[in-house]
Amino acid sequence: MSTPTDPSSTLWRDGRPVYDRRDTVCVIGAGPSGLAAVKNLREHGFGVDCYERETGVGGAWNWRHDRSPVYAGTHLISSKPFTQFPDFPMPDTWPDYPHHSQLLSYLERYADHFGLRPHVWFGTEVVRVEPAGDTSWDVTTRSTGGYGSERTHRYLAVVIANGHNWAPKEPAFEGLDEFRGQTMHASSYKDPKELRGRRVLVVGGGNTGCDIAVESATAASQTWHSTRRGYWYLPKYLLGRPADQVNDGLAKLPLGLRQWLAARTLRLTVGDQTRFGLPKPDHKVFETHPISNSQLIYHLGHGTITPVPDVRRFHRGSVELSDGRHVEPDLVVFATGYLPRFEFLSPEILGADEHGRPTLYLHAFPREHPTLAVAGLLQPDSGLFPLVHWQTVLIARWLRLRDRDLERAAAFWSRASADVGKRWNRARVKDSTRHWFEVSHLDYLRALQGALDELSPATAVASRSTR
């Protein structure tokens, strides 16, 4: 691997040296999205420097990493065919919903199979990403081990793949500072032994909140599960098949019919959720991110989980709920989600609004910076890896087109700019931070396919032949 600090190509910025990497692309993060970006950029002929703050690949799926939200019992909530990369299938012998340790081994084998590790600088943290002229970027890094000084390199382009499920969204309840019990965010939770024999309140109705409530039901002396609204709880299997595979088979139907069929199927399989003390959903199926859990209803039916409404405030020895009841947990787990964080980048570069939400084309490209892209900033209704594969193919193809055909590149960018901020969902999803990046996987893949076709060499030949 060529060193990114060749002194013969030194520039200067604000009195500090900048090492010019010329036509090399910088990738930030060696999780699933970063690895896919490195692979597809390399296959399109680019040199790549990937910076990873940890000592191994895997990102969120590497439970050894400080920022990993993975806990001991974590399994996929999307089934194997909808999770694997299209050019690197998972073993046939693996279960429908692999364990997180299998996911990590899969990503490690992906990196080795495509020869990606030599392009990753492990133990290296990105400190700043700054525009350098019209299209280049200066990337400043430092060792996460605390040795050496900062270094700045200039790159043709930057692909950000630092993930969006590692910066906890901390709640701000009245009286929380006075509460005598223990509190923790789900990002810190690792094992049911932390819950054993305790009175546990789990706050949050997403997939993580439901999983932890189920684990608490088998370990804690008492478990309350607080949700602010009613949700649709999908079992992991419908009609003997993984639920996402059944849903995908109905994807060509009109949205209204799909919603009716899904609601009907859930009434037949799960039944009336209000029987278990759960609130009735205040929205239609597919208007919130799918909650895939076969065990929550089981434990509700056996009385090992007590459903309660949203938290109103905390007191010294109790938690007051929105219906006026009080519960007395000695541990509160906040499964309140995550917020995207790009600490190394000025928010306006990604078109962030007043709430910090980036405004991007295909959740990847900012309007004003065509050589900057974000990979994996998606919350799909199925697996992420296939979407990230094609998204990073698009990023690589786009950067290659800019190098070879500026006229076609300008035409594509002009059209794409009109779709900046567009939501790729037929259903009207709830307006919450949890759904900032929600996409229908089929709608999003169709949009990617259209963009890839527009950027393909065959399209260029056909366009020239009609002139």
C-alpha positions in Angstrom: 0.0 0.0 0.0 1.4 3.4 -0.9 1.9 5.8 2.0 -0.4 8.8 2.1 2.4 11.0 3.3 4.7 11.3 0.3 6.7 14.5 1.0 7.3 15.1 -2.7 3.6 16.1 -3.1 3.3 18.5 -0.1 1.0 21.5 -0.2 0.2 24.0 2.6 -2.9 25.1 4.3 -3.0 27.6 7.2 0.7 27.0 7.9 0.4 23.2 8.1 1.6 20.7 5.5 -1.0 19.0 3.3 0.0 15.8 1.5 -1.6 15.6 -2.0 -3.1 12.2 -2.7 -4.2 13.4 -6.1 -6.8 11.0 -7.6 -7.3 9.0 -4.4 -10.7 8.8 -2.7 -10.9 8.9 1.1 -13.5 6.6 2.8 -14.3 7.3 6.5 -15.2 4.1 8.4 -14.6 0.4 7.8 -18.1 -0.9 8.7 -20.4 -2.5 6.1 -20.9 0.7 4.2 -17.2 1.7 4.3 -16.1 -1.7 3.1 -18.6 -1.7 0.3 -17.4 1.8 -0.7 -13.7 0.7 -0.7 -14.5 -2.4 -2.8 -16.6 -0.6 -5.4 -14.3 2.4 -5.7 -11.4 0.0 -6.2 -13.3 -1.9 -8.9 -13.9 1.4 -10.7 -10.1 2.1 -10.7 -9.7 4.5 -7.9 -7.0 4.5 -5.3 -8.6 4.5 -1.8 -7.5 5.4 1.7 -10.0 4.2 4.3 -9.7 5.5 7.9 -11.1 3.4 10.8 -10.9 4.7 14.3 -11.1 1.1 15.7 -8.6 -1.8 15.3 -10.8 -4.0 13.1 -13.5 -4.0 10.5 -17.2 -4.4 11.1 -18.3 -1.0 12.5 -21.5 -1.4 14.6 -21.4 -5.2 14.1 -18.0 -5.5 15.8 -19.1 -5.8 19.5 -15.5 -5.1 20.6 -15.7 -1.5 19.4 -16.5 1.2 21.9 -19.3 2.6 19.8 -21.0 -0.6 18.9 -24.6 -0.8 20.0 -24.6 -4.6 19.7 -25.6 -6.7 22.8 -25.1 -10.4 23.4 -28.5 -11.5 22.1 -28.5 -9.4 19.0 -29.7 -11.1 15.8 -30.7 -9.7 12.4 -34.2 -8.4 12.1 -34.0 -8.7 8.3 -33.6 -12.2 6.9 -30.5 -13.5 5.2 -31.4 -13.1 1.5 -32.4 -9.4 2.1 -29.2 -8.7 4.2 -26.3 -10.2 2.3 -24.3 -8.3 -0.3 -25.4 -9.3 -3.8 -21.9 -10.4 -4.8 -21.0 -12.2 -1.6 -23.8 -14.5 -0.3 -24.0 -15.8 3.2 -23.5 -19.5 3.8 -26.5 -21.7 3.0 -26.1 -23.4 6.3 -26.7 -20.2 8.3 -30.1 -19.5 9.9 -32.7 -17.1 8.5 -31.7 -14.5 11.1 -28.0 -14.8 11.9 -26.4 -13.9 15.2 -24.3 -10.7 15.4 -21.1 -12.8 15.7 -21.9 -14.4 12.4 -22.4 -11.0 10.9 -19.0 -9.9 12.1 -17.3 -13.0 10.6 -19.2 -12.4 7.4 -17.9 -8.8 7.1 -14.3 -10.0 8.0 -14.5 -12.6 5.2 -15.9 -10.0 2.8 -12.9 -7.7 3.6 -10.5 -10.6 3.1 -12.2 -12.0 -0.1 -12.0 -8.6 -1.9 -8.6 -7.7 -0.4 -9.8 -4.6 1.4 -7.7 -4.6 4.6 -4.5 -3.2 2.9 -6.5 0.0 2.0 -7.7 0.6 5.6 -5.7 2.6 8.1 -6.8 1.2 11.4 -6.6 3.1 14.7 -6.9 6.4 12.8 -9.6 8.9 13.6 -10.7 11.6 11.2 -10.6 15.0 12.9 -11.6 17.4 10.1 -12.9 17.3 6.5 -12.6 20.7 4.8 -13.3 21.8 1.2 -10.1 22.5 -0.8 -10.9 24.6 -3.8 -13.9 23.6 -6.0 -14.0 19.9 -5.6 -11.1 18.5 -3.6 -11.1 17.8 0.2 -8.5 18.2 2.9 -8.9 15.4 5.5 -7.1 15.7 8.8 -6.5 12.5 10.9 -4.8 11.5 14.1 -4.1 8.3 15.9 -6.7 7.0 18.3 -3.9 5.5 20.3 -2.8 8.9 21.5 0.6 9.0 19.7 1.8 11.1 16.8 0.6 14.4 15.5 -2.3 15.3 13.2 -1.8 14.8 9.5 -3.7 16.4 6.6 -4.1 14.8 3.2 -5.8 16.2 0.1 -8.3 13.9 -1.8 -10.1 13.8 -5.0 -13.3 12.9 -3.1 -14.6 11.8 0.3 -17.1 9.1 1.1 -18.5 9.2 4.7 -19.4 5.9 6.1 -19.2 6.4 9.9 -22.6 5.0 10.6 -25.7 6.6 12.3 -26.4 4.2 15.1 -23.6 5.0 17.6 -24.4 8.5 19.0 -27.2 8.0 21.6 -30.3 10.2 21.5 -30.5 11.0 25.2 -33.9 11.8 26.6 -34.6 14.9 28.7 -37.3 14.1 31.2 -38.2 16.4 34.0 -36.7 15.3 37.3 -34.3 12.8 35.7 -31.3 14.3 37.7 -33.2 13.6 41.0 -33.9 9.9 40.3 -32.1 7.6 42.7 -32.2 4.6 40.5 -29.7 3.7 37.8 -30.3 4.8 34.2 -28.5 3.8 31.0 -28.9 4.2 27.3 -29.4 1.0 25.2 -26.1 1.7 23.5 -24.4 0.7 26.8 -26.5 -2.5 27.3 -24.6 -5.7 26.6 -25.9 -8.7 28.5 -29.1 -9.9 30.4 -27.0 -10.4 33.5 -27.1 -6.6 33.9 -30.9 -7.0 34.5 -30.9 -10.1 36.7 -33.1 -9.8 39.7 -33.9 -6.1 39.2 -37.0 -4.0 38.6 -36.5 -2.7 35.0 -38.3 -0.1 33.0 -37.5 -0.1 29.3 -38.4 3.1 27.5 -38.8 2.9 23.8 -40.9 0.9 21.3 -38.4 0.3 18.5 -36.7 -3.0 17.7 -34.0 -2.5 20.3 -36.5 -1.6 23.0 -38.6 -4.6 22.3 -35.6 -6.9 22.3 -34.3 -5.6 25.7 -37.8 -5.8 27.2 -37.9 -9.5 26.1 -34.5 -10.2 27.6 -35.5 -8.4 30.8 -38.6 -10.6 31.0 -36.4 -13.7 31.4 -33.9 -12.1 33.8 -35.4 -9.2 35.8 -37.8 -9.6 38.8 -40.2 -7.2 37.1 -40.3 -5.5 33.7 -42.2 -2.5 32.5 -42.1 -1.5 28.8 -43.0 2.1 28.1 -44.0 3.3 24.6 -45.4 6.6 23.5 -47.8 5.2 20.9 -49.2 2.0 19.6 -47.1 0.1 17.0 -47.6 -2.8 14.6 -45.6 -5.8 15.9 -44.7 -8.2 13.2 -43.7 -11.7 14.0 -40.4 -12.8 12.4 -42.3 -15.5 10.6 -45.5 -15.3 8.6 -47.0 -18.3 6.8 -43.9 -20.3 7.6 -41.5 -17.8 6.0 -39.5 -14.8 7.2 -41.9 -11.9 7.3 -39.8 -9.6 5.1 -39.9 -12.3 2.4 -43.6 -12.4 2.6 -43.9 -8.6 2.5 -41.6 -8.5 -0.5 -43.8 -10.9 -2.4 -46.7 -8.4 -2.0 -44.6 -5.4 -2.9 -46.1 -4.9 -6.4 -49.6 -4.5 -5.1 -51.0 -1.0 -4.5 -49.9 0.5 -1.2 -53.5 0.6 0.2 -54.1 -3.0 -0.6 -50.8 -4.0 0.9 -51.6 -2.2 4.1 -55.0 -3.8 4.3 -53.6 -7.3 3.7 -50.8 -6.7 6.3 -53.2 -5.4 8.9 -55.6 -8.4 8.2 -52.7 -10.9 8.5 -51.6 -9.4 11.8 -55.1 -9.5 13.2 -55.2 -13.2 12.3 -51.7 -14.1 13.6 -51.1 -11.6 16.4 -54.7 -10.7 17.3 -56.0 -7.6 18.9 -53.0 -6.0 20.6 -55.1 -4.0 23.0 -56.0 -7.3 24.7 -52.4 -7.3 26.1 -52.6 -3.7 27.3 -50.9 -2.2 24.3 -52.3 1.0 22.8 -54.0 0.8 19.4 -51.7 1.9 16.6 -52.3 5.5 15.6 -51.1 4.9 12.0 -51.4 2.4 9.2 -48.9 -0.5 8.6 -45.7 0.7 6.9 -46.0 4.2 8.3 -43.5 3.5 11.0 -40.3 1.5 10.8 -41.2 -2.2 11.0 -40.9 -3.8 14.5 -40.0 -7.4 14.0 -40.4 -9.4 17.2 -42.0 -12.8 17.8 -41.5 -12.9 21.6 -42.9 -9.6 22.9 -46.5 -10.7 22.6 -45.6 -14.1 24.1 -44.2 -12.4 27.3 -47.1 -9.9 27.4 -49.5 -12.8 27.3 -47.5 -14.6 30.2 -47.4 -11.4 32.3 -43.6 -11.2 32.4 -43.8 -7.8 30.6 -46.1 -5.1 31.8 -46.9 -2.5 29.0 -47.1 1.1 30.3 -47.6 4.4 28.5 -45.0 7.2 27.9 -43.0 8.7 30.8 -44.2 12.0 32.1 -41.5 12.8 34.6 -39.0 11.3 37.1 -39.3 11.5 40.9 -36.6 10.7 43.5 -37.9 7.1 43.9 -40.4 6.6 41.1 -41.3 7.3 37.5 -44.5 9.0 36.7 -46.3 7.8 33.6 -48.6 9.9 31.3 -51.7 8.2 32.7 -50.8 9.3 36.3 -49.5 5.9 37.5 -46.2 5.6 39.2 -43.7 2.7 38.9 -40.6 2.1 41.0 -37.8 0.7 38.9 -34.2 0.5 40.1 -33.0 0.4 36.5 -34.2 2.4 33.5 -33.0 1.5 30.0 -33.6 4.3 27.5 -34.0 2.6 24.1 -34.6 6.0 22.6 -32.5 5.7 19.4 -29.6 7.5 17.9 -28.8 10.7 16.0 -26.4 11.1 13.0 -23.2 12.8 13.9 -20.5 14.0 11.6 -18.2 15.7 14.1 -15.5 16.2 11.6 -17.6 18.2 9.1 -19.5 21.5 9.2 -23.2 20.8 9.2 -24.0 23.2 6.4 -21.9 21.1 4.0 -24.5 18.3 4.2 -27.3 20.8 4.0 -28.4 20.1 7.6 -31.6 21.7 8.7 -32.3 23.4 12.1 -32.7 19.9 13.7 -29.4 18.5 12.3 -31.0 16.4 9.6 -28.9 16.3 6.4 -30.6 17.2 3.1 -29.2 14.9 0.4 -30.0 13.3 -3.0 -30.7 9.6 -2.5 -29.6 10.1 1.1 -26.1 10.3 -0.2 -25.2 13.4 -2.2 -25.3 17.0 -0.9 -26.4 19.6 -3.4 -23.4 21.9 -3.3 -20.6 19.3 -3.1 -20.6 16.7 -5.9 -17.4 15.0 -4.7 -18.7 14.3 -1.2 -21.0 11.4 -0.5 -22.5 9.6 2.5 -22.9 5.8 2.3 -25.4 3.9 4.4 -27.4 6.8 5.8 -30.6 4.7 5.3 -33.2 3.1 7.5 -34.8 0.5 5.1 -37.8 -1.7 5.6 -35.5 -4.6 4.8 -31.8 -5.3 4.9 -29.2 -2.6 4.5 -26.3 -4.3 2.7 -27.8 -4.7 -0.8 -28.9 -1.0 -0.8 -25.4 0.1 0.3 -23.8 -2.1 -2.4 -25.7 -0.4 -5.2 -25.4 3.0 -3.5 -21.6 2.8 -3.5 -21.6 1.5 -7.0 -23.5 4.6 -7.9 -21.0 6.8 -6.0 -18.0 5.2 -7.8 -19.7 5.4 -11.2 -20.6 9.1 -10.6 -17.0 10.0 -9.6 -15.7 8.1 -12.7 -18.1 10.0 -15.0 -16.9 13.3 -13.6 -13.4 12.3 -14.6 -14.4 11.2 -18.2 -17.4 13.2 -19.4 -18.0 16.6 -17.7 -20.9 17.4 -20.0 -22.9 14.3 -19.1 -21.9 14.7 -15.4 -23.3 18.3 -15.4 -26.5 17.1 -16.9 -26.9 14.4 -14.4 -26.2 16.6 -11.5 -28.6 19.2 -12.7 -31.4 16.6 -12.7 -30.4 15.0 -9.5 -30.3 18.3 -7.6 -34.1 18.6 -8.1 -34.5 15.4 -6.0 -32.4 16.5 -3.1 -34.3 15.8 0.1 -36.8 13.5 -1.5 -38.2 10.7 0.6 -38.2 7.3 -1.1 -41.3 5.9 0.5 -44.8 5.3 -0.8 -46.2 5.3 2.7 -46.4 8.5 4.6 -44.0 7.7 7.5 -44.1 9.4 10.9 -42.2 12.6 11.2 -39.6 11.7 13.8 -35.9 11.4 14.1 -36.3 7.7 13.9 -37.7 8.0 10.4 -35.3 10.7 9.0 -33.7 8.1 6.7 -36.6 5.7 6.3 -36.9 4.2 2.8 -38.9 1.5 1.1 -36.2 -0.8 -0.2 -37.9 -1.4 -3.5 -38.6 2.3 -4.1 -35.0 3.2 -3.2 -33.5 0.4 -5.4 -35.6 1.6 -8.4 -34.3 5.1 -7.9 -30.7 3.8 -7.7 -31.3 1.7 -10.8 -32.5 4.7 -12.7 -29.5 6.8 -11.7 -27.1 3.9 -12.5 -28.6 3.5 -15.9 -28.3 7.2 -16.5 -24.6 7.1 -15.7 -23.8 3.8 -17.6 -21.4 3.9 -20.5 -24.1 2.3 -22.7 -26.3 5.3 -22.1 -23.5 7.6 -23.2 -23.1 5.6 -26.5 -26.8 5.7 -27.2 -27.0 9.4 -26.5 -24.2 10.2 -28.9 -25.7 7.9 -31.6 -28.9 9.9 -31.6 -27.2 13.3 -32.1 
